[in-house]
């Protein structure tokens, strides 16, 4: 079945360093959503990308959707302790003629003490 | 404003026991409702979704079932829990299809089956 692969699984950074997580799909996605889940919490919606090549920014966060709509990335500049959590992508694909939101496994951002 | 409630927050159940988790949404009408399961350190697996009262779509065959007896109430049940049912259960809602709209998640229920 269609999958969305998300890498890396974990990323350890020093506070102030940058962080990037990538999502890749074997097939074209109609759109892609990004969520953040704080430790012990529930996922919270960050953004949705729809257009090929789209780039959106939220303060220190930059989201990109690839030209072929098969990959996406989230880049955080100058990480802060408040950025700690797991970041998930969820891509809208078609499976068995039905639309389905396919979730990546998440990338956990860990700030080194 | 809209809010979503889930209870209980944590639950420890023996294998073979029944399960009932409840989710209610306030402040919106005719939401799309979802049940997800998240295994420890893993992504989200969609279990069920509902576009209206009595309408349930199952994504993964398992020993769980879902019901929507009222517009803003979504219930996840099992007659006999398995060890593999342990996980973090999340209810979510969206206005219209969740694939094109933001999904709002509840606080979750952490289920441990022993």
Interface residues (C-beta under 8 A of the other chain):
Chain A: X6 X30 X31 X33 X41 X42 X43 X44 X45 X48 X88 X90 X92 X99 X100 X101 X103 X104 X105 X106 X108
Chain B: X41 X42 X43 X44 X45 X46 X59 X90 X97 X98 X99 X100 X102 X103 X104 X105 X106 X107 X108
